[in-house]
Amino acid sequence: MPDVIGEAYGGYSVAPPTPSIVFVCHGFGCKYRAEVDLTANDRAKLAQLLAAGRSSPAAERKAVATAGAWFDKRVGPVAGTENHVARAGAKYMYDVRQFDCIDSSRNTTSLLLVLDQLKLLRYHDVDVPEARGFFLDGRPPHATAVLVEKGSGTKWSIDSWTVGYGQNLEVMPLERWKSLD
C-alpha cells in the first residue's frame, strides 16, 4: 500500500484528514487552507450516502461521486468556495474561491481517506493522486484523486475539478482518464 498521506500532503504542508477535521485547499496549489470540522451529523450523512454503494464496486463508486457533491456543499461555505467553477484555469489563478486540480485532487483524496477511516469503503482502497500532461507532451497538466478496486486492482479517477459546485464527481477508469487532453 502506498503512503497516500505522505505523497498527497507532504509537499503542501497540509495536515491529513481525520473523521473529525479536514483542511480544504483552495486558491490554486493549496495556497489557502480552510479548517472544516466534521460533526457527528456529517459522519452520519456520509454513512447514509455510502450505504447506497453496498451492492457492488460500481455502486460504491456512484455513492462516492454523490458523497463528493455533498462534501463540496458542506465545505464550500466554510472555505468560501461555494459556486466555484468547473475546470478553473489561468483566468482564475488569483481567485481564492476557486480550485485548481491540485486543490481538487487533495480535497477529494481527503474525503476518500475520511470515508476509509470511517470504514465506509467496502470495495476500494484510496491511492495517491495521479497526474497527466506536462505541456511537453502537448497536454495541459491535470491531477486527480484515485481509488483502487480491491477485487480487480483497477484504478479509478475520482475527479472533482471537472465539475462545478455541488455536482457529482466525475468517475472513470484511470487509464481512460490518462488518455484525455
BELQUIZI-V267858 format. One record per pair of residues at least 24 apart in sequence whose ideal C-beta (glycine too) atoms are under 6 Angstrom apart, sorted by sequence separation. I is the first residue (numbers start at 1). J is the second residue. D is the distance in Angstrom with one decimal. If there is no record, write none. Layout:
I | J | D
I | J | D
This chain:
19 | 43 | 6.0
105 | 129 | 4.1
124 | 149 | 5.7
123 | 150 | 5.7
112 | 145 | 5.9
109 | 145 | 4.5
108 | 145 | 3.7
105 | 143 | 4.2
36 | 75 | 5.0
105 | 144 | 5.4
71 | 111 | 4.9
105 | 145 | 5.0
101 | 142 | 4.9
102 | 143 | 5.8
36 | 78 | 4.9
101 | 143 | 4.6
139 | 181 | 5.2
34 | 78 | 5.4
34 | 79 | 3.7
132 | 178 | 4.8
108 | 158 | 5.5
24 | 75 | 4.8
108 | 160 | 4.7
26 | 79 | 5.4
24 | 79 | 4.5
26 | 81 | 5.1
104 | 160 | 4.5
104 | 161 | 3.8
101 | 161 | 4.4
60 | 123 | 4.7
32 | 96 | 5.3
28 | 93 | 5.4
57 | 123 | 4.0
27 | 96 | 4.1
50 | 120 | 4.1
28 | 100 | 4.4
26 | 99 | 5.7
29 | 102 | 5.3
30 | 103 | 5.8
47 | 120 | 6.0
87 | 162 | 6.0
86 | 162 | 5.7
26 | 103 | 5.4
86 | 163 | 5.3
25 | 103 | 4.1
86 | 164 | 4.4
85 | 164 | 5.9
25 | 106 | 4.9
84 | 165 | 5.2
25 | 107 | 5.8
83 | 165 | 5.0
24 | 107 | 5.5
82 | 165 | 5.9
22 | 110 | 5.0
57 | 149 | 5.1
68 | 160 | 5.7
17 | 110 | 4.1
73 | 166 | 4.7
72 | 166 | 5.3
19 | 114 | 5.7
17 | 113 | 5.2
17 | 114 | 5.1
69 | 166 | 5.4
19 | 117 | 5.2
69 | 167 | 5.7
19 | 118 | 5.5
69 | 168 | 4.8
8 | 109 | 4.9
68 | 169 | 3.7
66 | 168 | 5.7
65 | 168 | 4.2
65 | 169 | 4.4
65 | 171 | 5.2
61 | 171 | 5.0
8 | 128 | 5.8
7 | 128 | 4.3
8 | 129 | 5.7
4 | 126 | 5.5
4 | 128 | 5.3
2 | 128 | 5.1
